[in-house]
Amino acid sequence: GRMTFTAINVEEPENEHFVQDYGLSSKTLVIQKQRGGKKLEWRNLGRIWELVGDREAFSAYVRGEITALRRGNS
């Protein structure tokens, strides 16, 4: 499959719905699985702030979560 990265400013009126859609309370990284433009599953990667100072651990966490989402693992 193909993966894209999109930065979204939830303070812009057209993006405010993401706060409720994903239960956001601060800046975060959300990954989402889609097929045919339809949302299938998503995850809020809340641990990014714990790991932000450790590039290796941060990257491993994000890669692991993306892999799990692609495979359909909880």
MOPAC internal coordinates of N, CA, C and O (Angstrom, degrees):
PM7 1SCF
backbone

  N    0.0000 0     0.00 0     0.00 0    0    0    0
  C    1.4403 1     0.00 0     0.00 0    1    0    0
  C    1.5068 1   111.00 1     0.00 0    2    1    0
  O    1.2310 1   121.48 1    -8.63 1    3    2    1
  N    1.2823 1   114.78 1   171.37 1    3    2    1
  C    1.4609 1   122.50 1  -178.59 1    5    3    2
  C    1.5210 1   109.14 1  -106.00 1    6    5    3
  O    1.2310 1   120.90 1   -36.00 1    7    6    5
  N    1.3129 1   115.89 1   144.00 1    7    6    5
  C    1.4475 1   121.37 1   179.46 1    9    7    6
  C    1.5222 1   108.83 1  -121.99 1   10    9    7
  O    1.2310 1   120.89 1   -42.21 1   11   10    9
  N    1.3313 1   115.91 1   137.79 1   11   10    9
  C    1.4572 1   120.35 1   175.81 1   13   11   10
  C    1.5219 1   108.90 1  -128.25 1   14   13   11
  O    1.2310 1   120.61 1   -26.90 1   15   14   13
  N    1.3148 1   116.44 1   153.10 1   15   14   13
  C    1.4531 1   122.97 1   176.93 1   17   15   14
  C    1.5122 1   107.57 1  -113.64 1   18   17   15
  O    1.2310 1   120.76 1   -49.27 1   19   18   17
  N    1.3313 1   116.16 1   130.73 1   19   18   17
  C    1.4547 1   121.09 1   177.47 1   21   19   18
  C    1.5197 1   109.12 1  -133.34 1   22   21   19
  O    1.2310 1   120.52 1   -58.40 1   23   22   21
  N    1.3145 1   116.60 1   121.60 1   23   22   21
  C    1.4633 1   120.99 1   174.74 1   25   23   22
  C    1.5274 1   107.35 1   -87.54 1   26   25   23
  O    1.2310 1   120.94 1   -47.97 1   27   26   25
  N    1.3272 1   115.81 1   132.03 1   27   26   25
  C    1.4610 1   120.36 1  -177.29 1   29   27   26
  C    1.5216 1   109.37 1  -126.27 1   30   29   27
  O    1.2310 1   120.70 1   -51.07 1   31   30   29
  N    1.3208 1   116.27 1   128.93 1   31   30   29
  C    1.4540 1   122.46 1   175.76 1   33   31   30
  C    1.5325 1   107.44 1   -92.84 1   34   33   31
  O    1.2310 1   120.53 1   -73.54 1   35   34   33
  N    1.3390 1   116.58 1   106.46 1   35   34   33
  C    1.4599 1   120.31 1  -176.53 1   37   35   34
  C    1.5287 1   112.65 1   -74.68 1   38   37   35
  O    1.2310 1   120.23 1   176.18 1   39   38   37
  N    1.3230 1   117.17 1    -3.82 1   39   38   37
  C    1.4588 1   120.22 1   176.11 1   41   39   38
  C    1.5254 1   112.04 1   -83.14 1   42   41   39
  O    1.2310 1   120.44 1   168.24 1   43   42   41
  N    1.3329 1   116.77 1   -11.76 1   43   42   41
  C    1.4629 1   120.45 1   175.82 1   45   43   42
  C    1.5285 1   107.75 1   -80.09 1   46   45   43
  O    1.2310 1   120.16 1   -45.37 1   47   46   45
  N    1.3256 1   117.30 1   134.63 1   47   46   45
  C    1.4736 1   121.08 1  -174.30 1   49   47   46
  C    1.5341 1   114.82 1   -50.27 1   50   49   47
  O    1.2310 1   120.39 1   140.67 1   51   50   49
  N    1.3137 1   116.86 1   -39.33 1   51   50   49
  C    1.4702 1   119.53 1  -177.61 1   53   51   50
  C    1.5313 1   113.02 1   -71.97 1   54   53   51
  O    1.2310 1   120.29 1   167.13 1   55   54   53
  N    1.3375 1   117.05 1   -12.87 1   55   54   53
  C    1.4644 1   120.97 1  -178.89 1   57   55   54
  C    1.5260 1   113.65 1  -110.18 1   58   57   55
  O    1.2310 1   120.05 1   178.88 1   59   58   57
  N    1.3256 1   117.50 1    -1.12 1   59   58   57
  C    1.4586 1   120.91 1  -176.48 1   61   59   58
  C    1.5293 1   112.76 1   -58.10 1   62   61   59
  O    1.2310 1   120.07 1   151.18 1   63   62   61
  N    1.3131 1   117.48 1   -28.82 1   63   62   61
  C    1.4700 1   121.01 1  -178.43 1   65   63   62
  C    1.5293 1   112.79 1   -61.44 1   66   65   63
  O    1.2310 1   119.96 1   156.14 1   67   66   65
  N    1.3366 1   117.67 1   -23.86 1   67   66   65
  C    1.4645 1   120.29 1  -179.82 1   69   67   66
  C    1.5255 1   112.07 1   -63.53 1   70   69   67
  O    1.2310 1   120.17 1   149.54 1   71   70   69
  N    1.3315 1   117.27 1   -30.46 1   71   70   69
  C    1.4614 1   121.03 1   178.86 1   73   71   70
  C    1.5241 1   109.27 1   -58.57 1   74   73   71
  O    1.2310 1   120.32 1   133.23 1   75   74   73
  N    1.3132 1   116.99 1   -46.77 1   75   74   73
  C    1.4625 1   120.87 1   179.14 1   77   75   74
  C    1.5260 1   111.34 1   -77.92 1   78   77   75
  O    1.2310 1   119.86 1   138.87 1   79   78   77
  N    1.3163 1   117.88 1   -41.13 1   79   78   77
  C    1.4686 1   121.27 1  -178.65 1   81   79   78
  C    1.5247 1   111.87 1   -54.97 1   82   81   79
  O    1.2310 1   120.59 1   140.29 1   83   82   81
  N    1.3335 1   116.47 1   -39.71 1   83   82   81
  C    1.4572 1   121.39 1  -175.13 1   85   83   82
  C    1.5300 1   113.49 1  -113.42 1   86   85   83
  O    1.2310 1   119.92 1  -174.06 1   87   86   85
  N    1.3254 1   117.75 1     5.94 1   87   86   85
  C    1.4590 1   121.26 1   178.79 1   89   87   86
  C    1.5176 1   112.93 1    61.08 1   90   89   87
  O    1.2310 1   120.44 1  -136.41 1   91   90   89
  N    1.3234 1   116.76 1    43.59 1   91   90   89
  C    1.4574 1   121.52 1  -175.61 1   93   91   90
  C    1.5216 1   112.13 1   -80.98 1   94   93   91
  O    1.2310 1   121.25 1   -37.61 1   95   94   93
  N    1.3345 1   115.21 1   142.39 1   95   94   93
  C    1.4587 1   119.98 1   175.51 1   97   95   94
  C    1.5298 1   111.22 1  -128.65 1   98   97   95
  O    1.2310 1   120.23 1   170.92 1   99   98   97
  N    1.3271 1   117.17 1    -9.08 1   99   98   97
  C    1.4623 1   121.95 1   177.79 1  101   99   98
  C    1.5222 1   108.45 1  -158.87 1  102  101   99
  O    1.2310 1   120.88 1    -1.03 1  103  102  101
  N    1.3269 1   115.91 1   178.97 1  103  102  101
  C    1.4591 1   120.41 1   176.64 1  105  103  102
  C    1.5171 1   108.30 1   -61.09 1  106  105  103
  O    1.2310 1   120.57 1   -39.92 1  107  106  105
  N    1.3046 1   116.51 1   140.08 1  107  106  105
  C    1.4586 1   120.35 1  -176.19 1  109  107  106
  C    1.5191 1   110.66 1  -158.87 1  110  109  107
  O    1.2310 1   121.16 1    -0.59 1  111  110  109
  N    1.3031 1   115.39 1   179.41 1  111  110  109
  C    1.4550 1   122.63 1   174.10 1  113  111  110
  C    1.5192 1   106.93 1  -119.94 1  114  113  111
  O    1.2310 1   120.85 1   -58.92 1  115  114  113
  N    1.3201 1   115.98 1   121.08 1  115  114  113
  C    1.4592 1   121.78 1   177.09 1  117  115  114
  C    1.5184 1   107.11 1  -113.33 1  118  117  115
  O    1.2310 1   121.10 1   -49.07 1  119  118  117
  N    1.3353 1   115.49 1   130.93 1  119  118  117
  C    1.4654 1   119.27 1   173.86 1  121  119  118
  C    1.5204 1   107.11 1  -110.46 1  122  121  119
  O    1.2310 1   121.22 1   -33.13 1  123  122  121
  N    1.3080 1   115.27 1   146.87 1  123  122  121
  C    1.4575 1   120.07 1  -174.53 1  125  123  122
  C    1.5232 1   110.78 1  -141.83 1  126  125  123
  O    1.2310 1   121.09 1   -43.20 1  127  126  125
  N    1.2977 1   115.52 1   136.80 1  127  126  125
  C    1.4575 1   121.90 1   176.18 1  129  127  126
  C    1.5289 1   107.43 1   -97.73 1  130  129  127
  O    1.2310 1   120.97 1   -47.94 1  131  130  129
  N    1.3330 1   115.75 1   132.06 1  131  130  129
  C    1.4607 1   121.40 1   179.58 1  133  131  130
  C    1.5226 1   109.92 1  -132.20 1  134  133  131
  O    1.2310 1   121.51 1   -25.30 1  135  134  133
  N    1.2863 1   114.71 1   154.70 1  135  134  133
  C    1.4626 1   120.37 1   171.89 1  137  135  134
  C    1.5233 1   106.56 1  -144.04 1  138  137  135
  O    1.2310 1   120.90 1   -55.53 1  139  138  137
  N    1.3110 1   115.89 1   124.47 1  139  138  137
  C    1.4587 1   120.43 1  -178.77 1  141  139  138
  C    1.5205 1   113.02 1    61.44 1  142  141  139
  O    1.2310 1   120.36 1  -148.54 1  143  142  141
  N    1.3404 1   116.91 1    31.46 1  143  142  141
  C    1.4524 1   121.43 1  -179.79 1  145  143  142
  C    1.5178 1   114.03 1    78.60 1  146  145  143
  O    1.2310 1   120.13 1  -176.76 1  147  146  145
  N    1.3109 1   117.35 1     3.24 1  147  146  145
  C    1.4619 1   122.50 1  -178.57 1  149  147  146
  C    1.5246 1   110.65 1  -103.37 1  150  149  147
  O    1.2310 1   120.52 1   -49.46 1  151  150  149
  N    1.3535 1   116.61 1   130.54 1  151  150  149
  C    1.4589 1   121.54 1   178.33 1  153  151  150
  C    1.5231 1   109.94 1   -66.40 1  154  153  151
  O    1.2310 1   120.72 1   -51.54 1  155  154  153
  N    1.3300 1   116.23 1   128.46 1  155  154  153
  C    1.4562 1   120.38 1   177.59 1  157  155  154
  C    1.5235 1   111.72 1  -106.61 1  158  157  155
  O    1.2310 1   120.88 1   135.43 1  159  158  157
  N    1.3150 1   115.93 1   -44.57 1  159  158  157
  C    1.4580 1   121.40 1  -175.60 1  161  159  158
  C    1.5244 1   107.93 1  -160.15 1  162  161  159
  O    1.2310 1   120.58 1   -28.08 1  163  162  161
  N    1.3247 1   116.49 1   151.92 1  163  162  161
  C    1.4592 1   119.97 1   177.86 1  165  163  162
  C    1.5217 1   109.64 1  -147.75 1  166  165  163
  O    1.2310 1   121.43 1   -18.15 1  167  166  165
  N    1.3379 1   114.87 1   161.85 1  167  166  165
  C    1.4675 1   122.53 1   178.39 1  169  167  166
  C    1.5153 1   109.56 1  -142.34 1  170  169  167
  O    1.2310 1   121.21 1   -40.20 1  171  170  169
  N    1.3261 1   115.28 1   139.80 1  171  170  169
  C    1.4508 1   122.29 1   173.63 1  173  171  170
  C    1.5232 1   106.29 1   -97.39 1  174  173  171
  O    1.2310 1   120.11 1   -63.87 1  175  174  173
  N    1.3162 1   117.39 1   116.13 1  175  174  173
  C    1.4642 1   121.69 1  -176.31 1  177  175  174
  C    1.5297 1   110.19 1   -88.26 1  178  177  175
  O    1.2310 1   121.14 1  -106.13 1  179  178  177
  N    1.3050 1   115.43 1    73.87 1  179  178  177
  C    1.4575 1   122.50 1  -175.43 1  181  179  178
  C    1.5129 1   115.56 1   -65.47 1  182  181  179
  O    1.2310 1   119.71 1   158.74 1  183  182  181
  N    1.3126 1   118.16 1   -21.26 1  183  182  181
  C    1.4704 1   120.43 1  -178.12 1  185  183  182
  C    1.5313 1   113.34 1   -75.89 1  186  185  183
  O    1.2310 1   119.65 1   174.58 1  187  186  185
  N    1.3259 1   118.26 1    -5.42 1  187  186  185
  C    1.4712 1   119.37 1  -177.34 1  189  187  186
  C    1.5156 1   111.86 1   -57.20 1  190  189  187
  O    1.2310 1   119.89 1   145.83 1  191  190  189
  N    1.3301 1   117.81 1   -34.17 1  191  190  189
  C    1.4668 1   120.40 1  -177.73 1  193  191  190
  C    1.5182 1   111.93 1   -73.32 1  194  193  191
  O    1.2310 1   119.72 1   151.91 1  195  194  193
  N    1.3235 1   118.15 1   -28.09 1  195  194  193
  C    1.4700 1   121.38 1   174.74 1  197  195  194
  C    1.5305 1   110.59 1   -69.33 1  198  197  195
  O    1.2310 1   121.09 1   147.67 1  199  198  197
  N    1.3222 1   115.53 1   -32.33 1  199  198  197
  C    1.4642 1   121.36 1  -171.20 1  201  199  198
  C    1.5237 1   114.32 1  -103.57 1  202  201  199
  O    1.2310 1   119.88 1   179.24 1  203  202  201
  N    1.3172 1   117.83 1    -0.76 1  203  202  201
  C    1.4578 1   121.35 1  -172.97 1  205  203  202
  C    1.5338 1   113.35 1   -57.06 1  206  205  203
  O    1.2310 1   119.62 1   151.45 1  207  206  205
  N    1.3167 1   118.34 1   -28.55 1  207  206  205
  C    1.4622 1   121.16 1  -179.80 1  209  207  206
  C    1.5187 1   114.25 1   -85.18 1  210  209  207
  O    1.2310 1   120.10 1   175.19 1  211  210  209
  N    1.3328 1   117.41 1    -4.81 1  211  210  209
  C    1.4646 1   122.81 1  -178.21 1  213  211  210
  C    1.5255 1   108.03 1  -122.37 1  214  213  211
  O    1.2310 1   121.40 1   -88.79 1  215  214  213
  N    1.3229 1   114.93 1    91.21 1  215  214  213
  C    1.4707 1   120.69 1  -173.75 1  217  215  214
  C    1.5289 1   113.02 1   -53.14 1  218  217  215
  O    1.2310 1   120.42 1   137.37 1  219  218  217
  N    1.3187 1   116.81 1   -42.63 1  219  218  217
  C    1.4579 1   121.11 1  -178.32 1  221  219  218
  C    1.5384 1   111.45 1   -64.90 1  222  221  219
  O    1.2310 1   120.70 1   132.44 1  223  222  221
  N    1.3219 1   116.27 1   -47.56 1  223  222  221
  C    1.4646 1   120.72 1   179.85 1  225  223  222
  C    1.5250 1   111.13 1   -66.33 1  226  225  223
  O    1.2310 1   120.65 1   140.08 1  227  226  225
  N    1.3269 1   116.36 1   -39.92 1  227  226  225
  C    1.4610 1   121.65 1   178.31 1  229  227  226
  C    1.5306 1   109.82 1   -59.54 1  230  229  227
  O    1.2310 1   120.80 1   129.02 1  231  230  229
  N    1.3298 1   116.08 1   -50.98 1  231  230  229
  C    1.4685 1   120.93 1  -178.94 1  233  231  230
  C    1.5212 1   111.63 1   -62.09 1  234  233  231
  O    1.2310 1   120.52 1   138.10 1  235  234  233
  N    1.3312 1   116.62 1   -41.90 1  235  234  233
  C    1.4692 1   120.42 1   179.58 1  237  235  234
  C    1.5260 1   110.54 1   -63.62 1  238  237  235
  O    1.2310 1   120.03 1   139.08 1  239  238  237
  N    1.3141 1   117.55 1   -40.92 1  239  238  237
  C    1.4657 1   122.19 1   178.68 1  241  239  238
  C    1.5262 1   110.76 1   -62.04 1  242  241  239
  O    1.2310 1   120.36 1   129.80 1  243  242  241
  N    1.3326 1   116.92 1   -50.20 1  243  242  241
  C    1.4630 1   120.83 1  -178.27 1  245  243  242
  C    1.5278 1   110.21 1   -63.84 1  246  245  243
  O    1.2310 1   120.02 1   133.78 1  247  246  245
  N    1.3283 1   117.57 1   -46.22 1  247  246  245
  C    1.4712 1   120.58 1   178.84 1  249  247  246
  C    1.5231 1   110.84 1   -60.10 1  250  249  247
  O    1.2310 1   120.31 1   135.75 1  251  250  249
  N    1.3329 1   117.01 1   -44.25 1  251  250  249
  C    1.4544 1   121.19 1  -179.70 1  253  251  250
  C    1.5176 1   112.70 1   -61.84 1  254  253  251
  O    1.2310 1   120.67 1   138.42 1  255  254  253
  N    1.3206 1   116.33 1   -41.58 1  255  254  253
  C    1.4685 1   120.48 1   179.38 1  257  255  254
  C    1.5263 1   111.40 1   -68.36 1  258  257  255
  O    1.2310 1   120.23 1   141.40 1  259  258  257
  N    1.3244 1   117.16 1   -38.60 1  259  258  257
  C    1.4698 1   120.64 1   177.49 1  261  259  258
  C    1.5231 1   109.63 1   -64.78 1  262  261  259
  O    1.2310 1   120.34 1   135.00 1  263  262  261
  N    1.3265 1   116.95 1   -45.00 1  263  262  261
  C    1.4636 1   120.95 1   178.74 1  265  263  262
  C    1.5158 1   110.65 1   -60.60 1  266  265  263
  O    1.2310 1   119.92 1   134.16 1  267  266  265
  N    1.3209 1   117.75 1   -45.84 1  267  266  265
  C    1.4690 1   121.47 1   179.79 1  269  267  266
  C    1.5106 1   111.28 1   -62.20 1  270  269  267
  O    1.2310 1   120.00 1   138.40 1  271  270  269
  N    1.3247 1   117.60 1   -41.60 1  271  270  269
  C    1.4590 1   120.81 1   178.90 1  273  271  270
  C    1.5241 1   111.06 1   -64.65 1  274  273  271
  O    1.2310 1   120.60 1   137.42 1  275  274  273
  N    1.3114 1   116.46 1   -42.58 1  275  274  273
  C    1.4812 1   120.27 1  -179.94 1  277  275  274
  C    1.5261 1   111.15 1   -63.84 1  278  277  275
  O    1.2310 1   120.52 1   145.74 1  279  278  277
  N    1.3348 1   116.61 1   -34.26 1  279  278  277
  C    1.4641 1   120.48 1   179.95 1  281  279  278
  C    1.5233 1   112.81 1   -84.39 1  282  281  279
  O    1.2310 1   121.07 1   167.60 1  283  282  281
  N    1.3394 1   115.56 1   -12.40 1  283  282  281
  C    1.4570 1   119.70 1  -179.88 1  285  283  282
  C    1.5118 1   113.25 1    84.96 1  286  285  283
  O    1.2310 1   119.95 1  -159.57 1  287  286  285
  N    1.3459 1   117.70 1    20.43 1  287  286  285
  C    1.4716 1   121.96 1   179.09 1  289  287  286
  C    1.5106 1   110.11 1   -86.51 1  290  289  287
  O    1.2310 1   120.30 1   -36.06 1  291  290  289
  N    1.3111 1   117.04 1   143.94 1  291  290  289
  C    1.4717 1   121.19 1   177.29 1  293  291  290
  C    1.4955 1   110.91 1   -83.42 1  294  293  291
  O    1.2310 1   120.10 1   180.00 1  295  294  293

